[in-house]
Structure formats: structure tokens, C-alpha cells
Amino acid sequence: MHFRPCCLALFGIALGACAGMAGPPEYLVIEEYSGDPPALVFRGYSCLRVGDGSGAGGGGATGGAGGAGAPSFSISEASVGDATDVVVRGQSGTLAERKNESIILHSGKVDDFTVTLAPSYVLRLRIWGSSMCSVPDLADAASTPSD
């Protein structure tokens, strides 16, 4: 059987592209914004390694991560197999939960949602899969509109 080098090269590229999609991205990246809805403030980000069963948690409280006057809340993140689970809790219990399967993490899409913590205080989270954990571009974060 005789193969042409260009066909083998194309086959190798296609195989490499498919192989790159086989495993989950290494990290789930979460950006956090909070404050008065017309003027949300970028508060920070976190990364969770996907697929190793790890978890993390953080929270905001009066004078805490949410700033002075912020309602109490917590955010927990967990990696379960090749999926992730992000839960926002407030004083009254679970306020929001996002489960992201591997196919969503590979899609390149951002799961962008808000949770109202008080009449004039909103928490906004932006979640996506990434091959690396790095600091978001603060210029982009500062210009991100508050839906």
C-alpha cells in the first residue's frame, strides 16, 4: 500500500486535533464580580484543577471579599470526574448551582450568570474551561459589561 506524504501529514494533524479533545481542560476558571448592578467590580478569580477530585471554597461577608456592606455568601467549587460543580450559598441556603460537564468545558463558551444577594447587591460569576490557570486580563475584566 502506498501513501502520499501530504495525506499522512493531514491524517496526523486530524488525529492530533481529535486526541487533543479527548481529555478535559486542566482547569476551571472562575471570575467574580460583585456590587451594585450598574457598576459591578471585578473581585478576583480562582482556578480549579479538573479531574483530580479537588475542591475549593471562598466567600464574602461584610468587610470581606465582597467589600464593606456586602451580604454574606460563600462559593464552593468541586471537581467530580471530568465535570465540575460550583455552588453559591447565602444565609437562606443554596442560591445557585452550576454543573459543567466535559463537553461544556471544551466548548470555549463562558457560563456567565448573576445571583441577587440583596436588593441592591449582585454577584456575577463567569466560568469556563482552560488549559492553564492564569490571571485574567484586568483590562478585559474592567471593561466587561454588567448585564
DRENKEGU-273706 format. One record per residue: x, y, z of N, C-alpha, C in turn; residue in one letter; residue number from 1. Coordinates in pm, whole numbers, plus 32768, in hexadecimal, padded with zeros to 4 digits. Example, Ala and Ser with C-alpha at 12.3 -4.5 7.8 and 13.67 -1.06 7.14 Angstrom:
REM residues 2
neast;nnorth;nup;caeast;canorth;caup;ceast;cnorth;cup;res;n
8527;7DC7;830C;84CE;7E3E;830C;8528;7EB6;830C;A;1
8505;7F1F;82C4;8557;7F96;82CA;850A;8003;8313;S;2
This chain:
REM residues 147
neast;nnorth;nup;caeast;canorth;caup;ceast;cnorth;cup;res;n
8054;7F8B;8000;8000;8000;8000;8059;807C;8000;M;1
8037;80DD;7FAF;808B;8154;7FA0;803C;81CF;7FCE;H;2
8074;821C;802C;8035;8295;805E;8086;830E;8034;F;3
8043;8377;8014;8088;83F2;7FF3;80AB;843C;8074;R;4
8122;847A;807A;814A;84C1;80F4;80E7;852D;811F;P;5
80AA;8574;80BE;804D;85E0;80E5;7FD0;85A5;8126;C;6
7FA2;8531;80F7;7F2C;84F2;8134;7F4C;84C4;81C3;C;7
7FC5;848D;81D4;7FEC;8463;825B;7FF7;84DB;82B8;L;8
8029;854A;8285;8034;85C3;82D8;7FAB;85F4;8300;A;9
7F4C;85F6;82A2;7EC3;8622;82C3;7E82;85C4;8327;L;10
7E97;8540;8314;7E61;84DE;8371;7E9B;84F6;83FE;F;11
7F1D;8510;8406;7F5F;852A;8487;7F28;85A6;84CA;G;12
7F10;860F;847C;7ED7;868B;84B4;7E4C;8671;84E9;I;13
7DF9;862B;8499;7D70;860E;84C4;7D6F;85B6;8540;A;14
7DC6;854F;8543;7DCE;84F7;85B6;7DFB;8545;8632;L;15
7E5B;859D;8620;7E8B;85F0;8690;7E1F;864B;86C4;G;16
7DCF;8684;866A;7D62;86DD;8695;7CFA;868F;86E4;A;17
7CD9;8617;86B3;7C77;85C5;86FC;7CAE;8597;8782;C;18
7D2C;8573;8786;7D69;8545;8803;7D6B;85B6;8868;A;19
7D7B;8631;883A;7D7D;86A4;8895;7CF7;86B9;88D9;G;20
7C8C;8687;889F;7C07;8699;88D8;7BE1;8626;8935;M;21
7C35;85C0;893E;7C11;8549;898A;7C03;8563;8A1F;A;22
7C5C;85AD;8A5A;7C59;85C5;8AEA;7C1D;864D;8B09;G;23
7BF6;8663;8B86;7BBD;86E4;8BAB;7C29;8750;8BB2;P;24
7C03;87CF;8BA9;7C65;8838;8BC2;7C9B;8824;8C4F;P;25
7D13;8852;8C67;7D4E;883C;8CEA;7D0B;888F;8D56;E;26
7CD5;8903;8D35;7CA1;895D;8D9C;7C17;8993;8D7D;Y;27
7BCD;89AA;8DE7;7B52;89F8;8DE1;7B79;8A81;8E19;L;28
7B5F;8AEA;8DCD;7B82;8B71;8DF7;7B01;8BBB;8E19;V;29
7B01;8C01;8E8B;7A8A;8C4B;8EB7;7AB3;8CDB;8ED5;I;30
7A73;8D39;8E8F;7A84;8DC7;8EAD;7A0E;8DF2;8F03;E;31
7A28;8E49;8F66;79BE;8E77;8FC0;79B4;8F10;8FBA;E;32
7939;8F3E;8FAA;7917;8FCC;8FAE;78A8;8FDC;9014;Y;33
78A1;904D;9058;7831;9062;90B3;781E;90F7;90CB;S;34
77AB;9115;9105;778C;91A0;9127;7703;91CA;90F7;G;35
76F4;924D;90E9;7679;928A;90B8;766B;9268;9023;D;36
75F8;9234;8FF6;75EB;9205;8F6D;761D;9264;8EFE;P;37
7609;92E6;8F04;763D;9336;8E95;76D6;933F;8E92;P;38
7718;9323;8F01;77A9;9336;8F08;77EE;92C4;8F53;A;39
77E5;9249;8F1B;7826;91D7;8F5C;78BD;91E8;8F59;L;40
78FF;91B6;8FC1;798F;91C3;8FCF;79CF;9138;8FC5;V;41
7A3C;912E;8F78;7A87;90B1;8F6D;7AC7;9096;8FF5;F;42
7AA8;9022;9033;7ADB;9002;90B9;7B4D;8F9F;90B7;R;43
7B5B;8F53;904C;7BC7;8EF2;9047;7BA0;8E79;8FF5;G;44
7BF6;8E14;8FF9;7BDE;8D9A;8FAD;7C13;8D24;8FFC;Y;45
7BE9;8CAE;8FD3;7C1F;8C33;900C;7C29;8BCB;8F9E;S;46
7C7B;8B68;8FB6;7C8C;8AF7;8F58;7C7A;8A75;8FA5;C;47
7C3C;8A16;8F65;7C28;8992;8FA0;7C5C;892C;8F3C;L;48
7CB6;88D7;8F68;7CEB;886F;8F10;7C7C;8807;8EFA;R;49
7C5D;87EC;8E7C;7BEF;8792;8E58;7C21;8702;8E55;V;50
7BD0;86A7;8E8A;7BEB;8619;8E7E;7C3B;85DB;8EED;G;51
7C64;8628;8F51;7CB3;85EA;8FBB;7C68;85E1;903F;D;52
7BE5;85FF;903D;7B95;85F4;90B6;7BAC;8664;9119;G;53
7BEB;86D0;90ED;7C08;873E;9149;7B8E;8797;915D;S;54
7B99;87EE;91BD;7B2E;884D;91D9;7B67;88C7;921B;G;55
7B19;8931;921A;7B45;89AD;9258;7ACA;89F9;9283;A;56
7ADF;8A5A;92D8;7A70;8AAD;9302;7AA1;8B36;9328;G;57
7A48;8B94;9323;7A6B;8C1C;9348;79EB;8C65;9367;G;58
79F6;8CDA;939C;797B;8D20;93BA;7990;8DB2;93CF;G;59
7923;8DF5;93D4;7925;8E84;93EF;78C8;8E9F;9464;G;60
78E6;8F03;94AD;7892;8F29;951E;78A6;8FBE;9535;A;61
785C;8FF7;958F;786D;9085;95AB;78FF;90A0;95C8;T;62
793B;90F7;9577;79C7;9117;9587;7A23;90AE;954C;G;63
79EB;9042;9515;7A3C;8FD6;94DD;7A51;8FE8;9448;G;64
7A54;8F78;9400;7A72;8F7A;9371;7A0F;8FCE;9323;A;65
7994;8FD5;9351;792F;9023;930A;7937;90B7;9327;G;66
7987;90E0;9385;7994;916D;93A6;7939;9195;9418;G;67
794C;920E;944A;78FB;9240;94B9;7868;9242;9492;A;68
7814;9212;94EA;7785;9213;94D3;7752;91A1;947E;G;69
77A9;9146;9454;777F;90D5;9401;7735;906E;9454;A;70
76CB;9033;941D;7687;8FC7;9465;76E3;8F4D;946F;P;71
76CE;8EF9;94D3;771F;8E80;94E4;76FE;8E1C;9476;S;72
7766;8DDE;943F;7754;8D74;93DD;77D1;8D1F;93D8;F;73
77C5;8CA9;939D;783B;8C54;9388;7830;8C14;92FE;S;74
78A4;8BF5;92C6;78AB;8BB1;9245;78FF;8B35;925B;I;75
78CA;8AC1;9236;791A;8A47;923E;7927;8A0B;91B3;S;76
799B;89D2;9198;79B9;8997;9116;79EB;8909;912E;E;77
79BE;88AB;90DC;79EC;8821;90E9;79FC;87E3;9060;A;78
7A60;878D;9053;7A79;8741;8FDA;7A49;86B3;8FF4;S;79
79ED;8684;8FA0;79B6;85FE;8FAF;79C8;85B6;8F2A;V;80
7A2C;855D;8F22;7A4D;851E;8EA2;7A7D;8588;8E42;G;81
7A42;858C;8DC9;7A69;85F3;8D68;7A03;8664;8D65;D;82
79B3;8671;8DCF;7950;86DC;8DDA;7971;8731;8E55;A;83
7930;87A2;8E5E;7944;87FC;8ECF;78BE;8829;8F07;T;84
78C1;8853;8F84;7848;8881;8FC8;786B;8902;9013;D;85
7823;896D;8FF8;7837;89ED;903B;77B5;8A11;9082;V;86
77BC;8A2C;9105;7745;8A49;9154;7757;8ACE;919C;V;87
76F0;8B24;9192;76ED;8BA3;91DB;7685;8B95;9249;V;88
76B0;8BB0;92C5;7654;8BA7;9338;764D;8C2D;937E;R;89
75D5;8C4A;93B0;75BF;8CC3;93FE;7586;8C9D;9484;G;90
7556;8CFE;94CE;751F;8CE3;9553;74A5;8C89;954D;Q;91
745C;8C8A;94DD;73E3;8C39;94D2;73FC;8BB1;948F;S;92
747B;8B8F;9473;7499;8B0E;9436;74D6;8B1D;93AC;G;93
74C3;8AB6;9358;74FC;8AB7;92D1;74B1;8B1B;9279;T;94
74FD;8B77;923D;74C2;8BDE;91E7;74D3;8BBC;9153;L;95
753E;8B75;9130;7556;8B4D;90A6;75B7;8AD8;90A4;A;96
75A8;8A84;903F;7604;8A14;902D;7618;89FF;8F99;E;97
7696;89ED;8F70;76B6;89D3;8EE4;7709;8954;8EDD;R;98
76D8;88F5;8E8D;7723;887A;8E73;7750;8883;8DE1;K;99
77D3;887B;8DCB;7808;8884;8D44;784A;8801;8D1D;N;100
7812;87C0;8CB8;7848;8743;8C85;78BD;875F;8C28;E;101
790A;86F9;8C0A;7980;8705;8BB5;7961;8749;8B30;S;102
78EF;8726;8AF2;78D0;8760;8A6F;78BE;87F7;8A77;I;103
7889;8829;8AE5;787A;88BA;8AF8;7903;88F9;8B0E;I;104
7957;88B9;8B5E;79DD;88EE;8B79;7A30;88F7;8AF9;L;105
7A19;889C;8A9A;7A62;889B;8A1B;7A27;88FD;89B6;H;106
79B1;892E;89CC;796A;897C;8966;79A7;8A06;894D;S;107
79F5;8A38;89AB;7A2A;8ABF;899C;79C7;8B29;89C9;G;108
7951;8AFF;89F2;78EB;8B5C;8A1F;78FE;8B80;8AB1;K;109
78CC;8BF6;8AD6;78D3;8C26;8B5F;7849;8C1B;8B9D;V;110
783F;8BD9;8C10;77C2;8BD4;8C5D;77C0;8C53;8CB2;D;111
776E;8CB1;8C8D;776A;8D35;8CCC;76E2;8D45;8D10;D;112
76E0;8D52;8D94;7660;8D5F;8DD8;766B;8DBA;8E52;F;113
75F9;8DED;8E7D;75F5;8E45;8EF3;759A;8E0A;8F5C;T;114
75B9;8E2B;8FD8;7568;8E03;904B;754C;8E81;909C;V;115
74CD;8E9D;90B5;74AA;8F11;9106;74B7;8EEA;9199;T;116
7511;8F2F;91E0;7529;8F12;926D;74D8;8F6D;92C8;L;117
74B7;8FE3;9297;7468;9046;92E0;7428;90A0;9275;A;118
73C5;90EF;9299;7382;9143;9234;73E2;9198;91E0;P;119
744D;91C6;9218;74A9;9219;91CB;7536;91DE;91C7;S;120
7540;9159;91CF;75C5;9119;91CE;75BE;9097;917F;Y;121
7613;908E;9119;7613;901B;90BE;769E;8FDC;90BA;V;122
76A2;8F58;90AF;771D;8F0C;909A;7716;8ED8;900B;L;123
777E;8EF1;8FBD;7785;8EBF;8F33;77FD;8E62;8F28;R;124
77E6;8DEA;8EF2;7852;8D8B;8EDC;785C;8D6B;8E48;L;125
78D8;8D63;8E17;78F5;8D39;8D8E;794D;8CBE;8D99;R;126
7920;8C4C;8D5F;7964;8BCC;8D6F;7983;8B90;8CE5;I;127
7A00;8B5D;8CD6;7A23;8B1A;8C59;7A95;8AB9;8C70;W;128
7AA8;8A5D;8C0F;7B17;89FF;8C14;7B90;8A39;8BCF;G;129
7C08;8A1A;8C03;7C83;8A4E;8BCA;7CF4;89E9;8BDD;S;130
7D56;89F1;8B85;7DCA;8998;8B90;7E30;89CC;8BF5;S;131
7E1C;8A48;8C25;7E79;8A7F;8C88;7E2E;8AD8;8CEB;M;132
7E6A;8AE6;8D5E;7E33;8B3E;8DC4;7E87;8BBD;8DC1;C;133
7E4C;8C29;8D93;7E97;8CA6;8D8C;7E3D;8D1B;8DB1;S;134
7E7A;8D86;8DD7;7E30;8DFE;8DFF;7DE7;8E35;8D86;V;135
7D63;8E4E;8D92;7D1A;8E89;8D22;7D54;8F12;8D00;P;136
7D45;8F3A;8C83;7D71;8FBF;8C59;7D18;9026;8C9C;D;137
7D50;906F;8CFB;7CFF;90CD;8D49;7CC4;913C;8CF5;L;138
7D00;915D;8C84;7CC5;91C0;8C2B;7C42;918A;8BF3;A;139
7C40;9107;8BCD;7BC6;90CA;8B9E;7B61;90BE;8C10;D;140
7B8F;9098;8C86;7B35;9088;8CF8;7AF5;910E;8D1C;A;141
7B43;9179;8D17;7B0E;91FE;8D3A;7AA7;922D;8CD5;A;142
7AB5;9202;8C56;7A59;9230;8BEF;79E3;91D4;8BDA;S;143
79DE;9165;8C24;7971;9107;8C15;78EF;9147;8C45;T;144
788A;914C;8BEE;780D;918E;8C17;77C6;9141;8C84;P;145
777E;9187;8CD7;772E;9146;8D3F;76A1;9135;8D0A;S;146
7686;90BD;8CD8;7606;909E;8C97;7590;90D1;8CE5;D;147
